[in-house]
Amino acid sequence: MSKRLIPYFILAFFGLAWLGFWLTGDWLAGGLNKYFGQKLMTLGDGKFSDPVVFIRGRLRDFLWLSTAATGLIWIVFALGRRWATRFLKVWRWVPYSILAAVAGEVWLRAAISTGLFWMLFWNGVGETHSEVLFRLKLASLREDKAPVKMVVLGNSQARAQVDERIINRQLAGQAWMMELHFPGIRAYELLLQDDLLPQGSTQVIVTYLSEMTFYTGASSEALPYFFGWRHLPEFYNLGGHRVPWTRMMSYGLLGDTLSYFFVRDVAAQRVLGRPITQMTTAQAAEPPDLDLRARKWLAQFRTDAAVEFEKKSFSRFAERCRQKDRWLVVCAGQLNPVMGKLIPAEIRQDFSQYLRGLAAANDHVILLDESNLPAQSTSDYEDLTHVTPAAQARFSEHLAERLRKELTLHNLPSKYPPPREASVSARAESPRTSN
């Protein structure tokens, strides 16, 4: 075959591949589902409702990434041959290296938005990086065909409180809930995450907030995964200039500039494993006694400019929900009473007053405070922030009933079929994984 015909052959090949996917993608995904569907539902642990849709999405990702990679490789060699003529023979590798690095950056930026890319970093149940889990769930959420989607946003407390499997069973036929927690996030990160949520069918957002969301500083280890250059104007508009600049903010800007840096943590964990990449000295030094740990954590609570920044961020998040016709369900939660009793009364009062004022000023905000939520005692907690599976089940059943009333009250669509029976029954009594 003549070298001049190779580009046309490649173009024809991928053109036919895309045509074939458009014509037979559903059929092919259905066939693969017969072999892998149940395993995917088990591994997904309730993270998506239909494995056929998930499989079809990954086939599309594969075709898209293959097309992009082939096109970029052709561009590297085409431009490299022309550029290399300007170099001595011993240095002709330089233009190819520069072009390859740029092409890799372009490909990574495209790949980051696909679920298949993040599947490459799957490390097993309980051993996979939080960013990988978040991106995979986000990809599933975008593809899900439910006319009414409910999303749980928040830190690990939100995940510990809400079991979306229970809620999806209770609300089968009305809506589908996806849990999108990210460990350690503050209120500002919720605002950043809003940019990633699919538009239109995401109609209800559920958050579980505690004093730690607002009163423990404005920077968390989760910030680099969501913060970028485009957020700087709003960051300063919210009062970010009064908040100390941290290395996590710098990491966010660097990751937004170089995708290689953005994926460094997940790549390192895939190769080295979770214990090496995520175990910090602070975590290792946590005292086992809850009272001692609570007194150590108490030093993190503050009432400074960072608190106002977090409040303004959450208020802006609520405003965004109104602009996008979303209902915002705010669960004003708590910490383990061992921790709760140590938090200064003025902080607890300020937290309550802020959320009540927010709900009073916004009709689309539904506030569930402690009087509207199941009571939780010290025995309901595994540590200072996370409840036991039994407490989680009680909370989720209560929340499901409340959400059912809100869905009916606001006349949201009720056209969504129940989850597949095989997958629901297989997980009905299984303990929840750490994903």
C-alpha positions in Angstrom: 0.0 0.0 0.0 1.3 3.4 -1.0 2.2 5.7 2.0 0.0 8.4 0.5 -3.0 6.1 0.8 -2.5 5.3 4.5 -4.3 8.4 5.8 -7.3 7.7 3.6 -7.4 4.1 4.7 -7.3 5.1 8.4 -10.0 7.7 7.8 -12.2 5.2 6.1 -11.6 2.6 8.8 -12.6 4.9 11.6 -15.5 6.3 9.6 -16.9 2.7 9.1 -16.2 2.0 12.8 -18.3 5.0 13.9 -21.0 4.1 11.5 -21.0 0.5 12.8 -21.2 1.7 16.4 -24.1 4.0 15.6 -26.0 1.1 13.9 -25.1 -1.8 16.2 -23.9 -0.2 19.5 -27.0 -1.1 21.4 -27.0 -4.7 20.1 -23.3 -5.2 20.9 -23.7 -3.8 24.4 -26.7 -6.1 25.0 -24.6 -9.1 23.9 -21.7 -8.2 26.2 -24.2 -7.6 29.0 -25.1 -11.3 28.9 -21.5 -12.1 29.9 -20.4 -9.2 32.1 -23.6 -7.4 33.2 -24.1 -9.1 36.5 -20.5 -8.8 37.4 -20.5 -5.1 36.6 -23.6 -4.6 38.7 -21.9 -6.3 41.6 -18.7 -4.3 41.3 -20.7 -1.2 40.7 -22.5 -1.8 44.0 -25.6 0.3 43.0 -23.6 3.0 41.2 -25.6 2.6 37.9 -29.0 1.3 37.0 -28.5 -0.4 33.7 -25.3 -2.2 32.7 -26.2 -2.1 29.0 -26.0 1.7 29.1 -22.7 1.6 30.9 -21.2 -0.9 28.5 -22.3 1.1 25.5 -20.7 4.2 27.0 -17.4 2.4 27.4 -17.5 1.1 23.8 -18.1 4.7 22.7 -15.2 5.8 24.9 -12.9 3.2 23.3 -13.8 4.2 19.8 -13.3 7.9 20.6 -10.0 7.5 22.4 -8.7 5.2 19.6 -9.7 7.7 17.0 -8.1 10.6 18.9 -4.9 8.6 19.6 -4.5 7.6 15.9 -5.1 11.1 14.7 -2.6 12.6 17.1 0.1 10.0 16.2 -0.4 10.8 12.5 0.0 14.6 13.3 3.1 14.0 15.4 4.9 12.1 12.6 3.6 14.4 9.8 4.8 17.6 11.6 7.9 15.9 13.0 9.2 14.9 9.6 9.0 18.6 8.5 10.4 20.0 11.7 13.2 17.4 12.0 14.8 18.6 8.7 15.9 21.8 10.5 18.0 19.8 13.0 21.2 17.9 12.8 20.7 14.2 12.5 21.8 13.5 16.0 19.1 15.9 17.4 16.2 14.9 15.1 14.5 13.1 18.0 13.9 16.5 19.7 10.9 17.7 17.6 9.3 14.3 17.8 9.6 14.3 21.6 8.2 17.8 21.9 5.3 17.0 19.6 4.7 13.7 21.4 4.5 15.4 24.8 2.0 18.0 23.4 -0.1 15.2 21.8 -0.1 13.3 25.0 -1.4 16.3 26.9 -4.2 16.8 24.3 -5.1 13.1 24.4 -5.2 13.1 28.2 -7.5 16.2 28.3 -9.9 14.3 26.1 -9.5 11.0 28.0 -10.2 12.6 31.4 -13.8 13.1 30.4 -14.4 9.4 29.6 -15.2 6.6 32.0 -13.0 4.1 30.2 -9.9 6.1 30.9 -10.6 6.0 34.7 -11.3 2.3 34.5 -7.6 1.8 33.7 -6.9 3.0 37.3 -9.3 0.6 39.0 -7.4 -1.0 41.9 -10.1 -3.3 43.4 -12.9 -2.7 45.9 -11.7 -0.6 48.7 -8.3 0.1 47.1 -9.2 2.5 44.3 -8.4 6.2 44.5 -11.4 8.5 45.4 -10.9 10.5 42.2 -11.2 7.4 40.0 -14.5 6.4 41.8 -15.8 9.9 41.5 -15.1 10.1 37.8 -16.6 6.7 37.0 -19.7 7.5 38.9 -19.9 10.9 37.1 -19.7 9.1 33.7 -22.4 6.8 34.7 -24.6 9.6 35.9 -24.2 11.5 32.6 -25.3 8.4 30.7 -28.2 7.2 32.9 -31.5 7.6 31.2 -33.6 8.3 34.3 -35.8 11.4 33.7 -35.3 12.4 37.4 -31.8 12.1 38.8 -31.0 12.7 42.4 -27.3 13.3 43.4 -25.8 13.0 46.8 -22.9 15.4 47.2 -20.7 15.9 50.2 -17.7 14.4 52.1 -17.4 10.9 53.5 -20.0 11.7 56.1 -22.6 12.0 53.3 -21.6 8.6 52.0 -21.7 7.1 55.5 -25.2 8.5 56.2 -26.9 7.8 52.8 -27.2 4.4 51.2 -28.4 5.1 47.7 -29.3 1.4 47.2 -32.0 1.6 49.9 -33.3 4.9 48.5 -33.4 3.5 44.9 -35.4 0.5 46.1 -37.8 2.7 48.0 -38.2 5.2 45.1 -38.2 2.7 42.2 -40.4 4.1 39.5 -39.9 7.8 40.6 -36.2 8.7 40.5 -32.7 7.3 40.5 -30.1 8.4 43.1 -26.4 8.5 42.5 -23.9 9.0 45.3 -21.0 11.3 44.4 -19.2 11.9 47.6 -15.6 12.9 47.8 -13.6 12.5 51.1 -12.7 15.7 52.9 -14.5 18.3 50.7 -15.7 21.6 52.1 -18.6 23.8 50.9 -16.4 25.5 48.3 -15.7 22.2 46.5 -19.5 21.6 46.3 -19.7 24.7 44.2 -16.8 23.5 42.0 -18.4 20.1 41.5 -21.6 21.7 40.3 -19.8 22.5 37.0 -19.3 18.7 36.4 -22.9 17.6 36.9 -25.1 16.9 33.8 -27.7 19.5 33.0 -31.4 18.9 32.6 -32.3 15.7 34.3 -30.3 16.3 37.5 -33.2 17.7 39.4 -32.5 17.0 43.0 -29.3 17.4 44.9 -29.0 16.0 48.5 -26.2 17.2 50.8 -25.3 16.2 54.3 -23.6 19.0 56.1 -22.0 19.3 59.6 -20.0 21.9 61.3 -16.9 20.4 59.8 -18.1 21.6 56.3 -17.8 25.3 57.2 -15.6 25.7 60.3 -12.4 23.7 59.6 -10.7 25.9 57.0 -11.1 26.7 53.3 -8.7 24.2 51.8 -8.9 20.5 51.7 -6.9 17.7 50.1 -9.7 17.3 47.6 -9.4 20.8 46.2 -6.8 20.1 43.5 -9.2 17.7 41.8 -11.7 20.4 41.1 -9.9 23.8 41.2 -8.6 25.4 38.1 -7.8 28.7 36.4 -11.4 29.3 35.3 -12.4 29.4 38.9 -10.1 32.2 40.0 -12.5 35.1 39.3 -15.3 33.6 41.3 -12.8 32.5 44.0 -11.8 36.1 44.6 -15.3 37.3 44.2 -16.4 35.1 47.1 -13.7 36.5 49.3 -10.8 34.1 48.5 -8.3 37.0 48.8 -9.0 36.8 52.6 -8.2 33.1 52.7 -4.6 32.0 53.0 -3.3 30.6 49.8 -2.3 26.9 50.2 -0.3 24.4 48.2 -3.5 22.5 47.4 -4.7 25.6 45.4 -1.4 25.7 43.6 -1.7 22.0 42.9 -5.1 22.6 41.4 -3.8 25.3 39.0 -0.8 23.1 38.0 -3.1 20.1 37.4 -5.4 22.3 35.3 -2.4 23.4 33.3 -0.8 19.9 32.9 -3.0 16.8 32.7 0.1 14.7 33.4 0.2 16.3 36.9 -3.5 16.0 37.3 -3.4 12.2 37.1 -0.2 11.7 39.0 -1.9 10.5 42.2 -4.2 8.0 40.6 -1.4 6.7 38.4 0.9 6.3 41.4 -1.7 4.5 43.4 -2.4 2.2 40.5 1.2 1.2 40.4 2.3 1.4 44.1 -1.0 0.7 45.8 -3.2 2.6 48.3 -1.2 2.2 51.5 1.9 4.0 50.0 0.1 6.8 48.3 -2.7 7.7 50.7 -1.4 7.0 54.2 -0.2 10.2 55.8 1.7 10.8 59.0 -1.3 12.6 60.4 -3.5 9.7 59.8 -1.0 7.3 61.3 -0.7 9.4 64.4 -4.5 9.6 65.1 -5.0 8.5 68.8 -7.2 5.4 69.1 -9.3 6.9 72.0 -12.2 8.9 70.6 -12.1 11.5 73.4 -8.5 12.2 72.8 -9.1 12.3 69.0 -12.0 14.7 69.5 -9.9 17.1 71.5 -7.2 17.0 68.9 -9.8 17.7 66.1 -11.3 20.6 68.1 -8.2 22.7 67.3 -9.3 22.7 63.6 -12.5 24.6 64.3 -12.4 28.3 63.8 -14.4 31.4 63.2 -12.5 33.5 60.7 -12.6 34.7 57.1 -12.5 31.1 55.9 -16.0 30.5 57.5 -17.5 33.4 55.6 -15.8 32.2 52.4 -17.4 28.7 52.8 -20.8 30.2 53.6 -20.7 32.4 50.5 -19.6 29.4 48.5 -22.6 27.3 49.6 -25.0 30.2 49.1 -23.6 30.6 45.6 -24.1 26.8 45.1 -27.7 27.1 46.2 -28.2 30.0 43.8 -26.8 27.9 41.0 -29.3 25.1 41.8 -32.1 27.7 41.5 -30.8 28.9 38.2 -30.7 25.3 36.9 -34.1 24.4 38.3 -32.8 22.0 40.8 -34.1 21.2 44.3 -31.5 21.3 47.0 -32.1 19.1 50.0 -29.9 20.1 52.9 -29.5 17.6 55.7 -28.2 19.6 58.7 -26.4 16.7 60.2 -24.2 16.1 63.2 -21.0 14.6 64.4 -20.5 11.9 67.0 -21.8 13.4 70.3 -18.3 12.8 71.7 -17.2 15.5 69.2 -20.4 17.5 69.1 -20.3 18.3 72.8 -16.9 19.9 72.5 -17.8 22.2 69.6 -18.3 25.8 71.0 -22.0 26.7 71.3 -21.5 29.8 69.2 -20.3 27.7 66.3 -23.3 25.3 66.5 -25.7 28.2 66.8 -24.1 30.1 63.8 -24.3 26.9 61.7 -28.0 26.4 62.5 -28.9 30.0 61.9 -27.0 30.1 58.6 -28.9 27.1 57.2 -32.2 28.3 58.4 -31.7 31.7 56.9 -30.7 30.1 53.6 -33.8 27.9 53.5 -36.1 30.8 54.4 -34.7 32.9 51.6 -34.9 30.2 48.9 -38.0 28.2 48.0 -36.0 25.6 46.2 -34.0 24.7 49.4 -35.5 22.0 51.6 -33.8 22.0 55.0 -33.9 18.9 57.1 -32.5 19.8 60.5 -32.0 17.5 63.5 -35.7 17.7 64.4 -36.5 16.2 60.9 -33.8 13.5 61.0 -33.4 10.3 63.0 -31.6 10.9 66.3 -28.1 9.4 66.5 -26.3 8.6 69.7 -22.7 7.7 70.4 -23.4 4.0 69.8 -24.5 4.8 66.3 -21.0 5.9 65.3 -17.9 3.9 64.3 -15.7 6.9 64.8 -16.1 10.7 65.2 -17.9 11.2 61.8 -19.1 7.9 60.3 -22.2 6.0 61.4 -22.7 2.3 61.6 -24.5 0.3 58.8 -27.6 0.0 61.0 -27.7 3.8 61.6 -27.1 4.4 57.9 -30.1 2.1 57.0 -32.4 3.9 59.4 -31.3 7.3 58.1 -31.7 6.2 54.4 -35.1 4.8 54.9 -36.3 8.0 56.6 -34.7 10.1 53.9 -36.3 8.0 51.2 -39.8 8.5 52.6 -39.2 12.3 52.9 -37.9 12.4 49.3 -40.9 10.5 48.1 -43.2 13.1 49.6 -41.1 15.9 48.0 -41.2 14.2 44.6 -45.0 13.9 44.8 -45.5 17.4 46.2 -43.5 19.0 43.4 -44.9 16.7 40.7 -41.6 15.5 39.3 -41.8 12.9 36.5 -42.6 9.3 37.5 -41.6 7.4 34.3 -38.4 5.7 35.4 -38.5 1.9 35.6 -37.3 0.1 38.7 -33.7 -1.2 38.8 -33.1 -4.6 37.3 -34.5 -7.2 39.8 -31.5 -9.5 39.4 -29.1 -6.8 40.5 -31.2 -5.5 43.3 -31.9 -8.9 44.9 -28.2 -9.8 44.5 -27.2 -6.8 46.7 -30.3 -6.5 48.9 -28.6 -8.0 52.0 -25.0 -7.4 51.1 -22.9 -5.0 53.1 -21.9 -1.9 51.4 -18.4 -1.7 49.9 -16.0 1.1 50.7 -16.5 2.5 47.2 
